[in-house]
Amino acid sequence: STVSGGEDCLWYVDKNGSWHPGFDCEFFTFCCGTCHQRYCCRDPLRLLTERQQRHCLLAFSPKTIAGIASAVVLFIAIVTTIVCCFMCSCCYLYQRRHHPRTPLQGAEL
């Protein structure tokens, strides 16, 4: 593929976690830099293609991965607890579902 210049730099997050909006490079300049620092330059060897920039967006930090994993584990634990509680005979929800109270229970005739 040919490089014609005027490449856009997409938004990015720097190493400090600060968000930077995307910007356009002028004609005959390219988006250069790394995943965490971008600038316009004239050297096509330093070119950071839009595909490479999008790949940077997919590379999550270890903190983000840990947060996502924790949320998934918590969600699975909650769902499993609720499902088990409806299936285990010693659980309150199971007893309520299988032994519903009728209006006449507890009333003496």
C-alpha positions in Angstrom: 0.0 0.0 0.0 1.2 3.5 -0.8 1.6 6.2 1.9 0.3 9.5 0.7 0.5 11.5 3.9 -2.3 13.3 5.7 -2.7 10.3 8.0 -4.9 10.8 11.1 -3.7 10.1 14.6 -6.5 8.4 16.5 -7.3 9.1 20.2 -5.0 7.4 22.7 -4.2 7.1 26.4 -0.7 8.0 27.5 1.3 6.0 30.1 -0.1 8.2 32.9 -3.6 7.2 31.9 -4.5 10.6 30.4 -6.8 10.6 27.4 -5.8 12.6 24.3 -8.2 13.3 21.4 -7.3 12.3 17.8 -5.9 14.9 15.4 -5.2 15.2 11.7 -1.7 15.5 10.3 -1.1 17.9 7.4 -0.5 16.7 3.9 2.8 15.0 3.4 3.1 14.3 7.2 2.2 11.1 9.0 1.0 10.0 12.4 4.2 8.8 14.2 5.1 7.6 17.6 3.9 4.8 19.9 0.7 3.6 21.4 1.2 6.0 24.3 2.6 9.1 22.5 1.6 10.3 19.0 2.8 13.2 16.9 3.0 14.2 13.2 6.2 13.7 11.3 7.6 13.6 7.8 9.5 10.3 8.1 7.5 7.5 6.6 9.7 5.0 8.4 8.2 6.2 11.7 4.6 5.9 10.4 2.1 4.5 12.8 -0.7 3.3 10.6 -4.4 3.5 11.7 -4.4 -0.3 11.9 -1.5 -0.2 14.3 -3.2 2.5 16.3 -6.4 0.4 16.6 -4.3 -2.5 17.8 -3.0 -0.2 20.6 -6.6 0.3 21.7 -7.1 -3.4 22.2 -4.0 -3.8 24.4 -5.5 -3.4 27.9 -3.4 -2.7 30.9 -3.1 -5.4 33.6 -5.3 -3.3 35.9 -8.1 -3.2 33.3 -7.8 -7.0 32.7 -7.9 -7.6 36.5 -11.0 -5.4 36.8 -12.8 -7.2 34.0 -11.9 -10.6 35.3 -13.1 -9.6 38.8 -16.4 -8.4 37.5 -16.9 -11.6 35.5 -16.1 -13.8 38.5 -18.5 -11.8 40.7 -21.3 -12.1 38.1 -20.8 -15.9 37.8 -20.8 -16.3 41.6 -24.0 -14.3 42.0 -25.8 -16.2 39.2 -24.5 -19.6 40.5 -25.7 -18.7 44.1 -29.1 -17.8 42.9 -29.5 -20.9 40.7 -28.2 -23.2 43.5 -30.6 -21.5 46.0 -33.6 -22.4 43.8 -32.3 -26.1 43.6 -31.1 -26.8 47.1 -33.9 -28.0 49.4 -32.3 -26.4 52.5 -32.4 -22.9 50.9 -35.2 -20.4 51.7 -36.0 -19.7 48.1 -36.4 -23.4 47.3 -38.7 -23.9 50.2 -40.8 -20.8 49.2 -41.1 -22.1 45.7 -42.0 -25.7 46.6 -44.1 -25.1 49.7 -46.1 -21.9 49.0 -48.3 -20.7 51.9 -52.0 -20.8 51.3 -54.3 -18.2 52.9 -55.9 -20.9 55.0 -52.6 -22.1 56.5 -52.2 -21.1 60.1 -55.9 -20.2 60.4 -57.8 -22.4 62.9 -61.3 -23.5 61.8 
